[in-house]
Amino acid sequence: MTTKDKVFIITGASAGIGSELAYQLAKKGAHVVCAARTMTKLENMCKEIRDSGGSALPIQADITDKNQCEKVVAQTIKSFNKIDGLILNAGISMWAKFDEIKDISFFKTIMNTNYLGSVYCVHAALPFLKKTKGKIISCSTAQAIMGFPNHSGYVASKHALHGFLSTIRMENKEEITVLEAVLSWIKGTNLRSNSFDVNGKKQKGLTRKHTKEAIPVTQCVKTIITAIEKDLKTIYIPRKLSLIPFLKVFLNQFLERKVVSAINENKK
């Protein structure tokens, strides 16, 4: 898919990977529709894009509300008359061992944001994506394809989304394409600082240190856009994550030891 003159909806567009996708896609000549809950951030970002000669439309929306997802799609069609790409980027994480959690009610928030929010967006946008033979891009994670300690609710939500999009791909393989970007160790996002702790509260700026293997968000997004242009089905960032499917089948105990070790290194 060429990105020039294409229309992309980006959820979670006000910061991190979402905002960087908006900036880089706009530089390539795409029209970016930026959706997030914080309108001030969106307006400032879209103004920067437009001042640089790009095309950007800010839309305030909470994707856990089905009606607001439909509003994003409706405003996009009203402004651009088509949708070529839907980028599912909005998400929220956690860092807590399951048996130490006091109240698991925040699992519903994680599931509503990471899974149902994406389902609502896909349901609203799919008829228009079919018309353009467009693409769904999921900013996914290694936690979507295996378990990770301290991330039980996040893992469950991402497994659900992975299975959902795999089904959407099969049901609509002649009409749309799906790209899953499997990510980990991305620095320059607020995913860690906004994650839930054992008390079900946001960590409020407390972050765990990234390892030396962490990938800058600008490099991550550049790789995602290249995958969009090459019509890939899956991209792993960093590339070593591509070993996970093989290791799960043939060396699962080794893989789990490596994951536990990596989690322990990232403790606060």
C-alpha positions as CSV (number, residue, x, y, z in Angstrom):
1,M,0.0,0.0,0.0
2,T,1.3,3.4,-0.9
3,T,0.6,5.9,1.9
4,K,0.4,9.1,-0.2
5,D,-3.2,10.5,-0.3
6,K,-4.4,7.6,1.8
7,V,-6.7,8.2,4.8
8,F,-5.7,6.7,8.1
9,I,-7.6,6.7,11.4
10,I,-5.2,6.4,14.4
11,T,-6.5,5.6,17.9
12,G,-4.5,6.7,20.9
13,A,-3.0,9.4,18.7
14,S,-2.2,12.0,21.3
15,A,1.1,10.5,22.5
16,G,3.8,7.9,21.9
17,I,3.5,5.5,19.0
18,G,0.2,7.1,17.9
19,S,1.4,10.6,17.6
20,E,4.6,9.5,15.9
21,L,2.6,7.5,13.4
22,A,0.5,10.7,12.7
23,Y,3.6,12.8,12.1
24,Q,5.5,10.3,9.9
25,L,2.4,9.3,7.8
26,A,1.5,13.0,7.3
27,K,5.1,13.6,6.1
28,K,4.5,10.9,3.5
29,G,1.4,12.6,2.2
30,A,-1.3,10.7,4.0
31,H,-4.4,12.3,5.6
32,V,-4.3,11.4,9.3
33,V,-7.4,11.3,11.5
34,C,-6.2,11.5,15.1
35,A,-8.5,10.1,17.8
36,A,-7.9,10.2,21.5
37,R,-9.5,11.4,24.7
38,T,-7.4,14.6,25.2
39,M,-8.5,17.2,22.7
40,T,-5.9,19.8,23.6
41,K,-3.1,17.5,22.8
42,L,-4.7,16.4,19.5
43,E,-5.4,20.0,18.4
44,N,-1.8,21.1,19.1
45,M,-0.4,18.0,17.3
46,C,-2.7,18.4,14.3
47,K,-1.9,22.1,14.0
48,E,1.9,21.3,13.9
49,I,1.2,18.8,11.1
50,R,-1.0,21.2,9.1
51,D,1.6,24.0,9.6
52,S,4.2,21.7,8.1
53,G,2.0,21.2,5.0
54,G,0.3,18.0,6.2
55,S,-3.3,17.0,6.5
56,A,-4.6,16.1,10.0
57,L,-8.0,16.0,11.6
58,P,-8.4,15.8,15.4
59,I,-11.4,14.0,16.9
60,Q,-12.0,13.6,20.6
61,A,-13.1,10.1,21.4
62,D,-13.1,7.5,24.1
63,I,-12.9,4.2,22.2
64,T,-14.5,2.2,25.1
65,D,-17.8,3.9,23.9
66,K,-19.2,2.3,20.8
67,N,-21.0,5.4,19.8
68,Q,-17.9,7.5,19.9
69,C,-16.1,5.0,17.7
70,E,-18.9,5.3,15.2
71,K,-18.6,9.1,15.4
72,V,-14.8,8.9,14.5
73,V,-15.7,6.9,11.4
74,A,-18.6,9.1,10.4
75,Q,-16.5,12.3,10.7
76,T,-13.7,10.7,8.7
77,I,-16.1,9.9,5.9
78,K,-17.6,13.3,6.0
79,S,-14.2,15.0,5.7
80,F,-12.4,12.6,3.3
81,N,-15.1,10.3,1.9
82,K,-13.0,7.2,2.4
83,I,-10.9,5.2,4.9
84,D,-7.8,3.4,3.7
85,G,-6.3,2.4,7.0
86,L,-7.4,1.8,10.6
87,I,-4.6,1.9,13.1
88,L,-5.5,0.3,16.4
89,N,-3.0,1.8,18.8
90,A,-4.9,2.9,21.9
91,G,-4.0,0.7,24.9
92,I,-3.4,0.4,28.6
93,S,-1.2,-2.0,30.5
94,M,-0.5,-3.3,34.0
95,W,2.4,-4.4,36.2
96,A,1.2,-6.6,39.1
97,K,1.4,-10.2,40.1
98,F,-2.1,-11.6,39.9
99,D,-2.3,-13.0,43.5
100,E,-1.1,-9.7,44.9
101,I,-3.8,-7.6,43.3
102,K,-6.3,-6.2,45.8
103,D,-9.2,-5.5,43.4
104,I,-9.3,-6.9,39.9
105,S,-12.1,-4.6,38.7
106,F,-9.5,-2.7,36.6
107,F,-9.2,-5.8,34.4
108,K,-12.5,-4.6,32.9
109,T,-11.0,-1.2,32.0
110,I,-8.0,-3.0,30.3
111,M,-10.4,-5.3,28.3
112,N,-12.7,-2.5,27.3
113,T,-9.8,-0.4,26.0
114,N,-7.5,-3.0,24.5
115,Y,-10.1,-5.4,23.1
116,L,-13.6,-4.0,22.9
117,G,-12.5,-0.5,21.9
118,S,-10.7,-2.1,18.9
119,V,-13.7,-4.3,18.1
120,Y,-16.0,-1.2,18.1
121,C,-13.6,0.7,15.7
122,V,-13.3,-2.3,13.4
123,H,-17.1,-2.8,13.3
124,A,-17.7,0.8,12.4
125,A,-14.8,1.1,9.8
126,L,-15.0,-2.3,8.1
127,P,-17.7,-1.5,5.5
128,F,-15.6,1.5,4.3
129,L,-12.3,-0.4,4.4
130,K,-13.8,-3.0,2.1
131,K,-14.6,-0.3,-0.4
132,T,-11.0,0.8,-0.6
133,K,-9.5,-2.7,-0.1
134,G,-7.9,-1.1,2.9
135,K,-5.9,-2.2,5.9
136,I,-6.2,-2.7,9.6
137,I,-3.0,-2.2,11.5
138,S,-2.8,-3.5,15.1
139,C,0.0,-2.1,17.3
140,S,0.2,-5.4,19.2
141,T,2.7,-6.9,21.5
142,A,4.6,-10.1,22.4
143,Q,2.1,-10.5,25.2
144,A,-0.5,-11.2,22.5
145,I,1.2,-14.5,21.5
146,M,2.4,-15.8,24.9
147,G,2.0,-15.3,28.6
148,F,4.1,-12.7,30.6
149,P,4.4,-12.4,34.4
150,N,2.8,-9.3,36.0
151,H,0.7,-8.7,32.9
152,S,-2.2,-11.2,33.3
153,G,-5.0,-8.8,32.4
154,Y,-3.0,-7.1,29.6
155,V,-2.0,-10.5,28.2
156,A,-5.7,-11.6,28.1
157,S,-6.8,-8.5,26.3
158,K,-4.1,-8.7,23.7
159,H,-4.7,-12.5,23.1
160,A,-8.4,-11.6,22.6
161,L,-7.5,-8.9,20.0
162,H,-5.0,-11.2,18.3
163,G,-7.7,-13.9,17.9
164,F,-10.3,-11.4,16.8
165,L,-8.1,-9.9,14.0
166,S,-7.0,-13.3,12.8
167,T,-10.7,-14.2,12.3
168,I,-11.4,-10.8,10.6
169,R,-8.5,-11.5,8.2
170,M,-9.8,-14.9,7.3
171,E,-13.4,-13.7,6.8
172,N,-12.4,-10.8,4.6
173,K,-9.2,-12.0,2.9
174,E,-10.3,-10.9,-0.5
175,E,-11.4,-7.4,0.6
176,I,-9.0,-6.1,3.3
177,T,-5.6,-6.9,4.7
178,V,-4.5,-7.0,8.4
179,L,-1.0,-6.1,9.7
180,E,-0.1,-7.1,13.2
181,A,2.9,-5.2,14.6
182,V,4.3,-7.3,17.5
183,L,6.2,-4.9,19.7
184,S,8.3,-4.9,22.8
185,W,11.0,-2.7,24.5
186,I,9.8,0.5,22.8
187,K,11.1,3.6,24.5
188,G,9.4,7.0,24.2
189,T,5.8,6.0,25.0
190,N,3.8,6.4,28.2
191,L,2.5,2.8,28.3
192,R,4.6,1.9,31.4
193,S,3.9,5.1,33.4
194,N,0.2,4.8,32.8
195,S,0.0,1.1,33.7
196,F,-2.1,-0.2,36.6
197,D,-0.3,-1.4,39.8
198,V,-1.4,-4.0,42.4
199,N,-3.9,-1.5,43.9
200,G,-5.6,-0.9,40.6
201,K,-4.2,2.6,40.3
202,K,-2.1,4.3,37.6
203,Q,1.6,4.3,38.4
204,K,1.6,8.1,38.0
205,G,5.0,8.6,36.3
206,L,6.8,5.8,38.0
207,T,8.6,3.8,35.3
208,R,10.9,0.8,35.0
209,K,14.1,1.3,33.2
210,H,14.4,0.1,29.6
211,T,17.1,-2.3,28.7
212,K,19.8,-1.5,26.2
213,E,17.8,-3.4,23.7
214,A,14.9,-0.9,23.7
215,I,13.9,0.6,20.4
216,P,13.3,4.3,20.0
217,V,9.7,5.1,19.1
218,T,10.7,7.0,15.9
219,Q,12.6,3.9,14.6
220,C,9.6,1.6,15.7
221,V,7.1,3.7,13.7
222,K,9.4,3.9,10.7
223,T,9.5,0.1,10.6
224,I,5.7,-0.1,11.0
225,I,5.1,2.2,8.0
226,T,7.6,0.2,5.9
227,A,5.5,-2.9,6.7
228,I,2.4,-1.1,5.7
229,E,3.9,-0.1,2.4
230,K,5.2,-3.7,1.8
231,D,1.8,-5.2,2.7
232,L,3.3,-7.5,5.3
233,K,1.0,-9.5,7.6
234,T,3.2,-9.4,10.6
235,I,6.2,-7.4,11.7
236,Y,8.3,-8.0,14.8
237,I,10.0,-5.1,16.6
238,P,12.7,-5.8,17.7
239,R,13.2,-8.6,15.1
240,K,14.2,-11.2,17.7
241,L,10.6,-11.4,18.7
242,S,10.0,-13.4,15.5
243,L,11.6,-16.3,17.3
244,I,8.7,-16.6,19.8
245,P,6.3,-18.7,17.7
246,F,9.2,-21.2,17.0
247,L,10.4,-21.3,20.6
248,K,6.8,-21.8,21.9
249,V,6.5,-25.0,19.9
250,F,10.0,-26.5,20.3
251,L,11.7,-24.8,23.3
252,N,8.9,-23.5,25.4
253,Q,10.6,-24.0,28.8
254,F,13.6,-22.2,27.6
255,L,11.4,-19.4,26.3
256,E,9.5,-19.0,29.6
257,R,12.8,-18.9,31.6
258,K,14.0,-16.1,29.3
259,V,10.8,-14.1,29.7
260,V,10.8,-14.4,33.5
261,S,14.5,-13.3,33.5
262,A,13.6,-10.3,31.3
263,I,10.7,-9.3,33.6
264,N,12.9,-9.6,36.7
265,E,15.4,-7.2,35.0
266,N,12.6,-4.7,34.5
267,K,11.4,-4.6,38.1
268,K,11.4,-1.2,39.7
